[in-house]
Amino acid sequence: MKLVSFRRDQHIAAGLLVDSNILDLGAAGKACDESADLSSMLAIIRGGRAALSACRRLEERARAEPNRLSAALVPASSTTLVAPIPVPVRNIFCVGRNYLDHVREGAAARNLNIPVPEVPQFFTKATHTLAGPGAEVRLDRKLTQKLDYEVELAVIIGRGGRDIPAGAAFEHIFGYTVANDVTARDLQRRHDQWFKGKSLDTTLPLGPCIVPHDDMGDPRTLELSLSVNGEERQRARVEQMIFDIPTLIASLSAGLTLEPGDILSTGTPAGVGFAMTPPRYLSGGDEVIARIDRIGELRSRIVEV
């Protein structure tokens, strides 16, 4: 099952992909007298297993009885997808230096001795960084000359909690999506911390969908890749992370309450632009495609403003 958020009749609705259509879950739920609130992605996440079960029933009905739900089925080609969680509940949690080869390439590019992290290195991106599938990423040359890309697996928290043990981490995951942690490297260096250089508006493309945890299988087997104008720059597997997903959730939630709908972007592998020889940063007109198998591809276009 692939859950999406999309524009319909001047508002944002939650849906799921049914072949070449999107099933408007709110409309379908009302037509089938489902009691769960399916009006938005956050409502579904907060509704837990009952809401997901309702989504599965509606998907089955849409496939078995398409005429009954025809008013709720919208051709995907006529809709615009937005970020799966259009309005985050708060800043997006992110992890730095979580793939060994990325640590090594960064150290070599800067001619520094950067040790492998002993604990996860967390930072956040501001909420207005969020951008949907196919959306434009702003490149403001007055602010940055070194805009870079980072494909990442994003984890969506389902059941909140504090002090979550690693052994229970997957019980708190709603699902997974694709993220591109676009970064202004010169701002990052100038401010000597990560928040500012990673929090410019539109610099977190997210999507195209959320695959629920129960549908994913083992996330460690997922393969990430990223291309710029058709040229592959990054490719790795989630199992290459220094800190795996349960460790990240346990560490982040230690003394800090996670909430349903929180987004955790889990770090990027090697192949980023600043570490190439010579460095290769993003320019206006570039098309960036971040992919994760079993989830999909996330397209973005860089636009100079």
Short mmCIF file of the C-alpha atoms (twelve columns), coordinates in Angstrom:
data_MODEL
# 
_entry.id   MODEL 
# 
loop_
_atom_site.group_PDB 
_atom_site.id 
_atom_site.type_symbol 
_atom_site.label_atom_id 
_atom_site.label_alt_id 
_atom_site.label_comp_id 
_atom_site.label_asym_id 
_atom_site.label_seq_id 
_atom_site.Cartn_x 
_atom_site.Cartn_y 
_atom_site.Cartn_z 
_atom_site.pdbx_PDB_model_num 
ATOM 1   C CA . MET A 1   0.000   0.000  0.000   1 
ATOM 2   C CA . LYS A 2   1.270   3.440  -0.965  1 
ATOM 3   C CA . LEU A 3   -0.278  6.401  0.844   1 
ATOM 4   C CA . VAL A 4   -0.120  9.916  -0.639  1 
ATOM 5   C CA . SER A 5   -1.305  13.451 -0.032  1 
ATOM 6   C CA . PHE A 6   -2.673  15.319 -3.051  1 
ATOM 7   C CA . ARG A 7   -4.558  18.437 -4.077  1 
ATOM 8   C CA . ARG A 8   -8.235  17.948 -4.828  1 
ATOM 9   C CA . ASP A 9   -10.855 20.672 -5.204  1 
ATOM 10  C CA . GLN A 10  -8.610  23.338 -3.681  1 
ATOM 11  C CA . HIS A 11  -7.804  21.315 -0.581  1 
ATOM 12  C CA . ILE A 12  -5.286  18.675 0.446   1 
ATOM 13  C CA . ALA A 13  -6.607  15.125 0.772   1 
ATOM 14  C CA . ALA A 14  -5.101  11.812 1.822   1 
ATOM 15  C CA . GLY A 15  -5.191  9.000  -0.705  1 
ATOM 16  C CA . LEU A 16  -3.689  5.734  -1.773  1 
ATOM 17  C CA . LEU A 17  -2.500  4.544  -5.148  1 
ATOM 18  C CA . VAL A 18  -4.810  2.086  -6.924  1 
ATOM 19  C CA . ASP A 19  -3.186  1.260  -10.263 1 
ATOM 20  C CA . SER A 20  -3.329  4.508  -12.283 1 
ATOM 21  C CA . ASN A 21  -5.754  6.186  -9.884  1 
ATOM 22  C CA . ILE A 22  -5.658  7.773  -6.469  1 
ATOM 23  C CA . LEU A 23  -8.385  6.777  -4.021  1 
ATOM 24  C CA . ASP A 24  -9.501  9.765  -1.954  1 
ATOM 25  C CA . LEU A 25  -9.583  8.077  1.442   1 
ATOM 26  C CA . GLY A 26  -11.771 10.659 3.143   1 
ATOM 27  C CA . ALA A 27  -14.431 10.474 0.433   1 
ATOM 28  C CA . ALA A 28  -14.207 6.691  0.196   1 
ATOM 29  C CA . GLY A 29  -14.454 6.319  3.960   1 
ATOM 30  C CA . LYS A 30  -17.667 8.313  4.052   1 
ATOM 31  C CA . ALA A 31  -19.137 6.327  1.163   1 
ATOM 32  C CA . CYS A 32  -18.381 3.065  2.966   1 
ATOM 33  C CA . ASP A 33  -19.350 4.249  6.471   1 
ATOM 34  C CA . GLU A 34  -15.866 3.833  7.892   1 
ATOM 35  C CA . SER A 35  -15.626 5.328  11.372  1 
ATOM 36  C CA . ALA A 36  -11.906 6.152  11.229  1 
ATOM 37  C CA . ASP A 37  -10.845 9.717  10.389  1 
ATOM 38  C CA . LEU A 38  -9.121  9.435  7.004   1 
ATOM 39  C CA . SER A 39  -9.318  13.112 6.084   1 
ATOM 40  C CA . SER A 40  -5.550  13.726 6.194   1 
ATOM 41  C CA . MET A 41  -2.285  11.851 6.470   1 
ATOM 42  C CA . LEU A 42  -1.777  13.059 10.033  1 
ATOM 43  C CA . ALA A 43  -5.277  11.854 10.955  1 
ATOM 44  C CA . ILE A 44  -4.445  8.416  9.552   1 
ATOM 45  C CA . ILE A 45  -1.122  8.302  11.400  1 
ATOM 46  C CA . ARG A 46  -2.781  9.330  14.655  1 
ATOM 47  C CA . GLY A 47  -5.520  6.770  14.068  1 
ATOM 48  C CA . GLY A 48  -3.010  3.948  14.315  1 
ATOM 49  C CA . ARG A 49  -3.831  0.401  13.291  1 
ATOM 50  C CA . ALA A 50  -7.581  1.050  13.125  1 
ATOM 51  C CA . ALA A 51  -7.064  3.755  10.499  1 
ATOM 52  C CA . LEU A 52  -4.599  1.642  8.504   1 
ATOM 53  C CA . SER A 53  -7.030  -1.289 8.574   1 
ATOM 54  C CA . ALA A 54  -9.733  1.002  7.201   1 
ATOM 55  C CA . CYS A 55  -7.381  2.074  4.392   1 
ATOM 56  C CA . ARG A 56  -6.746  -1.571 3.503   1 
ATOM 57  C CA . ARG A 57  -10.463 -2.348 3.398   1 
ATOM 58  C CA . LEU A 58  -11.075 0.611  1.125   1 
ATOM 59  C CA . GLU A 59  -8.243  -0.420 -1.182  1 
ATOM 60  C CA . GLU A 60  -9.777  -3.895 -1.490  1 
ATOM 61  C CA . ARG A 61  -13.207 -2.407 -2.244  1 
ATOM 62  C CA . ALA A 62  -11.771 -0.008 -4.821  1 
ATOM 63  C CA . ARG A 63  -10.218 -2.934 -6.662  1 
ATOM 64  C CA . ALA A 64  -13.190 -5.281 -6.306  1 
ATOM 65  C CA . GLU A 65  -16.009 -2.728 -6.751  1 
ATOM 66  C CA . PRO A 66  -14.572 0.298  -8.609  1 
ATOM 67  C CA . ASN A 67  -18.027 1.512  -9.671  1 
ATOM 68  C CA . ARG A 68  -19.151 1.857  -6.069  1 
ATOM 69  C CA . LEU A 69  -16.222 4.151  -5.285  1 
ATOM 70  C CA . SER A 70  -15.954 5.854  -8.668  1 
ATOM 71  C CA . ALA A 71  -16.569 9.300  -7.141  1 
ATOM 72  C CA . ALA A 72  -13.573 8.799  -4.855  1 
ATOM 73  C CA . LEU A 73  -11.219 7.507  -7.573  1 
ATOM 74  C CA . VAL A 74  -9.215  10.258 -9.255  1 
ATOM 75  C CA . PRO A 75  -6.853  9.708  -12.215 1 
ATOM 76  C CA . ALA A 76  -3.338  10.146 -10.854 1 
ATOM 77  C CA . SER A 77  -2.364  12.055 -13.999 1 
ATOM 78  C CA . SER A 78  -4.898  14.791 -13.182 1 
ATOM 79  C CA . THR A 79  -3.716  15.401 -9.619  1 
ATOM 80  C CA . THR A 80  -0.741  17.071 -7.988  1 
ATOM 81  C CA . LEU A 81  1.023   15.201 -5.231  1 
ATOM 82  C CA . VAL A 82  2.287   17.198 -2.275  1 
ATOM 83  C CA . ALA A 83  4.607   16.122 0.529   1 
ATOM 84  C CA . PRO A 84  3.026   13.081 2.224   1 
ATOM 85  C CA . ILE A 85  2.811   15.074 5.470   1 
ATOM 86  C CA . PRO A 86  2.026   18.520 4.025   1 
ATOM 87  C CA . VAL A 87  2.382   20.382 7.338   1 
ATOM 88  C CA . PRO A 88  4.876   18.764 9.725   1 
ATOM 89  C CA . VAL A 89  4.016   18.704 13.410  1 
ATOM 90  C CA . ARG A 90  7.399   20.358 14.118  1 
ATOM 91  C CA . ASN A 91  10.942  20.581 12.755  1 
ATOM 92  C CA . ILE A 92  12.157  17.532 10.872  1 
ATOM 93  C CA . PHE A 93  14.718  15.424 12.735  1 
ATOM 94  C CA . CYS A 94  17.822  14.485 10.723  1 
ATOM 95  C CA . VAL A 95  20.996  12.466 11.197  1 
ATOM 96  C CA . GLY A 96  24.436  13.537 10.028  1 
ATOM 97  C CA . ARG A 97  27.359  11.301 9.077   1 
ATOM 98  C CA . ASN A 98  25.523  7.988  9.240   1 
ATOM 99  C CA . TYR A 99  27.269  6.173  6.358   1 
ATOM 100 C CA . LEU A 100 30.966  5.341  6.721   1 
ATOM 101 C CA . ASP A 101 31.887  6.174  3.117   1 
ATOM 102 C CA . HIS A 102 30.208  9.579  3.480   1 
ATOM 103 C CA . VAL A 103 32.246  10.288 6.617   1 
ATOM 104 C CA . ARG A 104 35.415  9.357  4.726   1 
ATOM 105 C CA . GLU A 105 34.628  11.415 1.624   1 
ATOM 106 C CA . GLY A 106 33.842  14.462 3.755   1 
ATOM 107 C CA . ALA A 107 37.111  14.129 5.658   1 
ATOM 108 C CA . ALA A 108 39.101  13.774 2.430   1 
ATOM 109 C CA . ALA A 109 37.373  16.728 0.748   1 
ATOM 110 C CA . ARG A 110 38.113  19.019 3.698   1 
ATOM 111 C CA . ASN A 111 41.539  17.525 4.452   1 
ATOM 112 C CA . LEU A 112 40.479  16.907 8.031   1 
ATOM 113 C CA . ASN A 113 40.623  13.990 10.418  1 
ATOM 114 C CA . ILE A 114 36.909  13.443 11.064  1 
ATOM 115 C CA . PRO A 115 36.343  10.453 13.366  1 
ATOM 116 C CA . VAL A 116 33.484  8.014  12.890  1 
ATOM 117 C CA . PRO A 117 30.687  9.160  15.219  1 
ATOM 118 C CA . GLU A 118 30.330  7.237  18.459  1 
ATOM 119 C CA . VAL A 119 26.711  8.337  18.865  1 
ATOM 120 C CA . PRO A 120 24.167  9.608  16.301  1 
ATOM 121 C CA . GLN A 121 24.621  13.250 15.302  1 
ATOM 122 C CA . PHE A 122 21.159  14.818 15.258  1 
ATOM 123 C CA . PHE A 123 20.051  18.177 13.854  1 
ATOM 124 C CA . THR A 124 16.756  19.558 12.553  1 
ATOM 125 C CA . LYS A 125 15.436  21.231 9.421   1 
ATOM 126 C CA . ALA A 126 12.786  23.944 9.737   1 
ATOM 127 C CA . THR A 127 9.220   23.113 8.665   1 
ATOM 128 C CA . HIS A 128 9.233   25.399 5.601   1 
ATOM 129 C CA . THR A 129 12.017  23.308 4.070   1 
ATOM 130 C CA . LEU A 130 9.374   20.749 3.064   1 
ATOM 131 C CA . ALA A 131 8.633   20.396 -0.668  1 
ATOM 132 C CA . GLY A 132 6.541   17.835 -2.493  1 
ATOM 133 C CA . PRO A 133 7.236   15.516 -5.429  1 
ATOM 134 C CA . GLY A 134 8.026   17.461 -8.593  1 
ATOM 135 C CA . ALA A 135 8.245   20.743 -6.695  1 
ATOM 136 C CA . GLU A 136 10.872  23.394 -7.291  1 
ATOM 137 C CA . VAL A 137 13.882  23.791 -5.001  1 
ATOM 138 C CA . ARG A 138 14.950  27.428 -4.669  1 
ATOM 139 C CA . LEU A 139 18.540  28.416 -5.384  1 
ATOM 140 C CA . ASP A 140 19.156  31.965 -4.216  1 
ATOM 141 C CA . ARG A 141 22.644  32.989 -5.317  1 
ATOM 142 C CA . LYS A 142 22.595  35.865 -2.804  1 
ATOM 143 C CA . LEU A 143 22.609  33.231 -0.069  1 
ATOM 144 C CA . THR A 144 24.513  30.266 -1.449  1 
ATOM 145 C CA . GLN A 145 26.823  29.253 -4.274  1 
ATOM 146 C CA . LYS A 146 27.146  25.659 -3.050  1 
ATOM 147 C CA . LEU A 147 23.774  23.937 -3.042  1 
ATOM 148 C CA . ASP A 148 24.158  20.177 -2.645  1 
ATOM 149 C CA . TYR A 149 21.950  17.046 -2.562  1 
ATOM 150 C CA . GLU A 150 21.609  14.098 -0.149  1 
ATOM 151 C CA . VAL A 151 19.277  11.146 -0.759  1 
ATOM 152 C CA . GLU A 152 17.961  9.684  2.501   1 
ATOM 153 C CA . LEU A 153 15.429  7.218  3.860   1 
ATOM 154 C CA . ALA A 154 12.897  9.062  6.004   1 
ATOM 155 C CA . VAL A 155 11.094  7.284  8.842   1 
ATOM 156 C CA . ILE A 156 7.608   8.440  9.851   1 
ATOM 157 C CA . ILE A 157 6.761   7.974  13.525  1 
ATOM 158 C CA . GLY A 158 3.383   6.390  14.202  1 
ATOM 159 C CA . ARG A 159 3.025   5.723  17.915  1 
ATOM 160 C CA . GLY A 160 4.770   8.383  19.942  1 
ATOM 161 C CA . GLY A 161 6.760   7.860  23.084  1 
ATOM 162 C CA . ARG A 162 9.810   8.688  25.146  1 
ATOM 163 C CA . ASP A 163 12.727  6.434  26.098  1 
ATOM 164 C CA . ILE A 164 11.800  3.913  23.417  1 
ATOM 165 C CA . PRO A 165 14.049  0.817  23.622  1 
ATOM 166 C CA . ALA A 166 15.725  -0.270 20.401  1 
ATOM 167 C CA . GLY A 167 13.912  -3.606 20.581  1 
ATOM 168 C CA . ALA A 168 10.555  -1.838 20.396  1 
ATOM 169 C CA . ALA A 169 11.480  0.812  17.826  1 
ATOM 170 C CA . PHE A 170 9.641   -0.739 14.868  1 
ATOM 171 C CA . GLU A 171 6.422   -0.747 16.918  1 
ATOM 172 C CA . HIS A 172 6.597   3.067  16.806  1 
ATOM 173 C CA . ILE A 173 7.135   3.407  13.041  1 
ATOM 174 C CA . PHE A 174 4.195   4.242  10.785  1 
ATOM 175 C CA . GLY A 175 6.097   3.991  7.519   1 
ATOM 176 C CA . TYR A 176 8.859   5.150  5.210   1 
ATOM 177 C CA . THR A 177 9.390   7.667  2.413   1 
ATOM 178 C CA . VAL A 178 12.153  9.281  0.336   1 
ATOM 179 C CA . ALA A 179 13.885  12.506 1.389   1 
ATOM 180 C CA . ASN A 180 16.454  14.757 -0.271  1 
ATOM 181 C CA . ASP A 181 18.327  16.744 2.380   1 
ATOM 182 C CA . VAL A 182 19.352  19.647 0.128   1 
ATOM 183 C CA . THR A 183 22.139  21.626 1.805   1 
ATOM 184 C CA . ALA A 184 23.793  25.002 1.313   1 
ATOM 185 C CA . ARG A 185 27.363  23.920 2.087   1 
ATOM 186 C CA . ASP A 186 28.798  27.445 2.292   1 
ATOM 187 C CA . LEU A 187 26.167  28.500 4.825   1 
ATOM 188 C CA . GLN A 188 26.795  25.305 6.734   1 
ATOM 189 C CA . ARG A 189 30.515  26.095 6.989   1 
ATOM 190 C CA . ARG A 190 30.077  29.825 7.577   1 
ATOM 191 C CA . HIS A 191 27.733  29.347 10.529  1 
ATOM 192 C CA . ASP A 192 29.817  26.430 11.844  1 
ATOM 193 C CA . GLN A 193 26.717  24.328 12.489  1 
ATOM 194 C CA . TRP A 194 24.165  22.515 10.338  1 
ATOM 195 C CA . PHE A 195 20.788  24.148 11.013  1 
ATOM 196 C CA . LYS A 196 21.030  27.309 8.893   1 
ATOM 197 C CA . GLY A 197 22.629  25.701 5.853   1 
ATOM 198 C CA . LYS A 198 20.003  22.952 5.873   1 
ATOM 199 C CA . SER A 199 16.918  25.056 6.614   1 
ATOM 200 C CA . LEU A 200 16.409  27.253 3.568   1 
ATOM 201 C CA . ASP A 201 12.847  27.093 2.238   1 
ATOM 202 C CA . THR A 202 12.060  24.153 -0.116  1 
ATOM 203 C CA . THR A 203 15.280  22.267 0.724   1 
ATOM 204 C CA . LEU A 204 13.626  19.055 1.914   1 
ATOM 205 C CA . PRO A 205 11.797  17.391 -0.967  1 
ATOM 206 C CA . LEU A 206 9.793   14.503 0.527   1 
ATOM 207 C CA . GLY A 207 7.704   11.760 -1.092  1 
ATOM 208 C CA . PRO A 208 6.255   10.591 -3.347  1 
ATOM 209 C CA . CYS A 209 4.378   8.336  -0.917  1 
ATOM 210 C CA . ILE A 210 4.559   6.624  2.452   1 
ATOM 211 C CA . VAL A 211 4.835   2.844  2.507   1 
ATOM 212 C CA . PRO A 212 3.520   1.529  5.852   1 
ATOM 213 C CA . HIS A 213 5.980   -0.419 7.954   1 
ATOM 214 C CA . ASP A 214 3.948   -3.640 7.734   1 
ATOM 215 C CA . ASP A 215 4.148   -3.488 3.918   1 
ATOM 216 C CA . MET A 216 7.845   -2.722 3.699   1 
ATOM 217 C CA . GLY A 217 9.567   -5.845 4.919   1 
ATOM 218 C CA . ASP A 218 13.104  -5.437 6.218   1 
ATOM 219 C CA . PRO A 219 14.100  -1.784 5.595   1 
ATOM 220 C CA . ARG A 220 17.786  -2.693 5.814   1 
ATOM 221 C CA . THR A 221 17.542  -4.240 2.337   1 
ATOM 222 C CA . LEU A 222 16.342  -1.016 0.711   1 
ATOM 223 C CA . GLU A 223 18.619  0.551  -1.909  1 
ATOM 224 C CA . LEU A 224 18.977  4.327  -2.191  1 
ATOM 225 C CA . SER A 225 20.203  6.179  -5.271  1 
ATOM 226 C CA . LEU A 226 20.293  9.717  -6.628  1 
ATOM 227 C CA . SER A 227 20.939  11.169 -10.070 1 
ATOM 228 C CA . VAL A 228 21.464  14.705 -11.366 1 
ATOM 229 C CA . ASN A 229 20.384  15.271 -14.984 1 
ATOM 230 C CA . GLY A 230 20.467  11.511 -15.524 1 
ATOM 231 C CA . GLU A 231 23.966  11.009 -14.074 1 
ATOM 232 C CA . GLU A 232 24.028  8.717  -11.056 1 
ATOM 233 C CA . ARG A 233 25.826  10.264 -8.090  1 
ATOM 234 C CA . GLN A 234 24.799  8.128  -5.090  1 
ATOM 235 C CA . ARG A 235 23.921  4.472  -4.506  1 
ATOM 236 C CA . ALA A 236 23.945  2.463  -1.271  1 
ATOM 237 C CA . ARG A 237 21.866  0.171  0.926   1 
ATOM 238 C CA . VAL A 238 20.239  1.065  4.227   1 
ATOM 239 C CA . GLU A 239 22.154  -1.787 5.890   1 
ATOM 240 C CA . GLN A 240 25.338  0.292  5.405   1 
ATOM 241 C CA . MET A 241 24.218  2.812  8.034   1 
ATOM 242 C CA . ILE A 242 26.563  3.268  10.972  1 
ATOM 243 C CA . PHE A 243 23.578  3.520  13.319  1 
ATOM 244 C CA . ASP A 244 20.568  1.435  12.301  1 
ATOM 245 C CA . ILE A 245 16.970  2.585  12.578  1 
ATOM 246 C CA . PRO A 246 16.249  1.053  16.021  1 
ATOM 247 C CA . THR A 247 19.419  2.648  17.427  1 
ATOM 248 C CA . LEU A 248 18.460  6.036  15.985  1 
ATOM 249 C CA . ILE A 249 14.966  5.927  17.478  1 
ATOM 250 C CA . ALA A 250 16.225  4.762  20.863  1 
ATOM 251 C CA . SER A 251 18.884  7.477  20.958  1 
ATOM 252 C CA . LEU A 252 16.611  10.272 19.730  1 
ATOM 253 C CA . SER A 253 13.759  9.387  22.083  1 
ATOM 254 C CA . ALA A 254 15.972  9.170  25.171  1 
ATOM 255 C CA . GLY A 255 14.438  11.875 27.365  1 
ATOM 256 C CA . LEU A 256 12.694  13.392 24.294  1 
ATOM 257 C CA . THR A 257 9.086   12.584 23.435  1 
ATOM 258 C CA . LEU A 258 8.452   11.611 19.826  1 
ATOM 259 C CA . GLU A 259 5.012   12.423 18.435  1 
ATOM 260 C CA . PRO A 260 2.848   10.762 15.760  1 
ATOM 261 C CA . GLY A 261 3.812   12.296 12.428  1 
ATOM 262 C CA . ASP A 262 7.371   13.158 13.398  1 
ATOM 263 C CA . ILE A 263 9.795   12.737 10.496  1 
ATOM 264 C CA . LEU A 264 13.294  11.302 10.973  1 
ATOM 265 C CA . SER A 265 15.655  11.488 7.988   1 
ATOM 266 C CA . THR A 266 18.344  8.885  8.542   1 
ATOM 267 C CA . GLY A 267 21.467  10.171 6.771   1 
ATOM 268 C CA . THR A 268 23.019  10.059 3.313   1 
ATOM 269 C CA . PRO A 269 25.634  7.797  1.679   1 
ATOM 270 C CA . ALA A 270 28.728  8.820  -0.274  1 
ATOM 271 C CA . GLY A 271 28.576  10.675 -3.568  1 
ATOM 272 C CA . VAL A 272 27.583  14.187 -2.555  1 
ATOM 273 C CA . GLY A 273 28.639  17.101 -4.728  1 
ATOM 274 C CA . PHE A 274 31.029  18.867 -2.357  1 
ATOM 275 C CA . ALA A 275 33.213  15.737 -2.076  1 
ATOM 276 C CA . MET A 276 33.719  15.294 -5.830  1 
ATOM 277 C CA . THR A 277 36.917  16.385 -7.575  1 
ATOM 278 C CA . PRO A 278 36.312  19.123 -8.489  1 
ATOM 279 C CA . PRO A 279 33.177  19.793 -6.402  1 
ATOM 280 C CA . ARG A 280 29.941  19.748 -8.418  1 
ATOM 281 C CA . TYR A 281 27.103  21.769 -6.943  1 
ATOM 282 C CA . LEU A 282 23.532  22.166 -8.154  1 
ATOM 283 C CA . SER A 283 22.586  24.815 -10.706 1 
ATOM 284 C CA . GLY A 284 19.358  26.279 -12.021 1 
ATOM 285 C CA . GLY A 285 17.554  23.864 -14.333 1 
ATOM 286 C CA . ASP A 286 19.082  20.718 -12.826 1 
ATOM 287 C CA . GLU A 287 16.730  17.770 -12.368 1 
ATOM 288 C CA . VAL A 288 17.454  15.708 -9.272  1 
ATOM 289 C CA . ILE A 289 15.869  12.282 -8.844  1 
ATOM 290 C CA . ALA A 290 16.161  10.512 -5.481  1 
ATOM 291 C CA . ARG A 291 15.038  6.883  -5.510  1 
ATOM 292 C CA . ILE A 292 14.460  4.161  -2.939  1 
ATOM 293 C CA . ASP A 293 13.251  0.805  -4.164  1 
ATOM 294 C CA . ARG A 294 9.806   -0.352 -2.943  1 
ATOM 295 C CA . ILE A 295 8.941   3.311  -2.300  1 
ATOM 296 C CA . GLY A 296 9.482   5.192  -5.561  1 
ATOM 297 C CA . GLU A 297 11.271  8.169  -7.022  1 
ATOM 298 C CA . LEU A 298 11.256  11.767 -5.875  1 
ATOM 299 C CA . ARG A 299 11.867  14.339 -8.631  1 
ATOM 300 C CA . SER A 300 12.909  17.930 -7.983  1 
ATOM 301 C CA . ARG A 301 13.959  20.798 -10.251 1 
ATOM 302 C CA . ILE A 302 16.426  23.452 -9.139  1 
ATOM 303 C CA . VAL A 303 15.203  26.971 -9.904  1 
ATOM 304 C CA . GLU A 304 17.300  30.094 -9.458  1 
ATOM 305 C CA . VAL A 305 15.415  32.964 -7.845  1 
# 
